[in-house]
Amino acid sequence: MATPGDTVRTTPRHRVVVIGSGFGGLFGTKALRRSDVDVTMIAKTTHHLFQPLLYQVATGILSEGEIAPPTREVLAKQRNATVLLGDVTGVDLTARTVTSEVLGRTHVTPYDSLLVAAGSSQSYFGNDHFARFAPGMKSIDDALELRGRIFGAFELAELFASEGRDVSHLLTFVVVGAGPTGVEMAGQIAELARYTLKRDFRSINTSKVRVILVDAASQVLPPFGAKLGAWSQDRLERLGVEVQLGAMVVAVDERGLEVQDRDGSRRRIEAVTKVWAAGVQASPLGRTLAEQTGAALDRAGRIAVNPDLTLPGHPEVFVVGDMASLDHLPGVAQVAIQGARYAAKQIDRRIKGKAPQHPFKYFDKGSMATISRFSAVATVGKLRLSGFIAWLMWLGVHLFYITGFKNQVTALLHWAVTFIGNDRSERTATEQQIFAREALQRLDHGASELVSAPGHAPTREDLEAKALEEARLTDTGARGRSEVS
């Protein structure tokens, strides 16, 4: 019952649906915390992933919780935000609805404004079957599977070496892609083998491990320029990483991969553990939106947007981050963050009847990549940095953007253990981590086959009858003996 002085709302609040819980989705949602709107975030995971640090989960430096806090916890104090779990399978721009699914259940959410920040996935350049043997680096599942594969390779090598068998294929690690993720991953595997594990095994010498970084490009870290690329390659080679450029991967199987060099010749590298860090592909939602708007898609599946990040003919729909194609913007976290904040401000101004903002303009805050302990490269405007100073900058920036004070503190402690003491706190690996993905893929309908279909749940009468029978067996002492005379 309203009291004198209360404002009685006669119309529903403006409904904003946000697709994705990554940098674009989270920062866009938070930017609307003071707006007179109701925000619904729909994401296929329950966490916000700090993707640039996935390689540290894979190599045992950080735990998954430190870089992937629960989205509900992050947004718990934002009263106008609701979080829904679901993989978005469709967007109807005419009806203004978003359709999502989870374990075979379908949910439809209406919107007045839509912020699409579904991100990207790993691209295998048309060879998706490579993924079975060379996981990418786009999700917590990927990182945990790779952790299992990396540490599992050392365990199998120790076992087989004790039997006098050849283990060179187990102690060879290949990273495909010499961009920031590939460089960071190769450097960490090399440091893991040469420092962290050097005293842990008896039958193998981990300092003799081969870490190979392959890329079809002609230099390491192309976005950082030729000078920093050459410096990074030199640092990797000093660490023991074999850098093979101009080498395009043409085949991958369980025990190795085949590469084709510039002269057209092919050669095979025997390696059980492969990491795919080459190429990204925008979310399939981009194609869904393009079919309804006529907007163009680029080779990476990104959809062309207007200068204000909206879709042609649909000013209520914003696309940000890795899904948006505008002015050759790079696929980095800052583009998603700034785009999402811009879209949120635009929505807020519209519902307040204010004039729209100027077209979106990205402010480049620079790029960074760590090569090894105390060594990194950074570009900030025209400034080019390498070595310890760049590493300190990398440390500060990444610590700042880790979500939550608790995670910042624990990450800092784990970094101290790793960078100062050469140890790693997160080395637990299981067979389930390695093989669960393949097991799920063998099911026709994925994980939904492992749960009861909608409408087939047990009834109240079924549950009550089962409980009564359990109690009867206990009270009569019938457990463990046959009731048949």
Secondary structure, DSSP 8 states (H G I E B T S, - for coil): ---TT-----S--EEEEEE-SSHHHHHHHHHTTTSSEEEEEEESSSB---GGGHHHHHTTSS-HHHH--BHHHHTTT-TTEEEEE-EEEEEETTTTEEEEEETTEEEEEE-SEEEE---EEE--TT-GGGGGTS--SSSHHHHHHHHHHHHHHHHHHHHHHHTT---TTTSEEEEE--SHHHHHHHHHHHHIIIIISTTT-SS--GGG-EEEEEESSSSSSGGGHHHHHHHHHHHHHHHTEEEEES-EEEEEETTEEEEE-TTS-EEEEE-SEEEE-S-EEE-THHHHHHHHH---B-TT--EE--TTSEETTEEEEEE-GGGEESTT--SSHHHHHHHHHHHHHHHHHHHTT-------------EEEEEETTEEEEEETTEEEEEHHHHHHHHHHHHHHSSSHHHHHHHHHHHHHHHHH---S-----HHHHHHHHHHHTSTTGGGGGS--TT-S--HHHHHHHHHHHHHHHHTT-TTS----
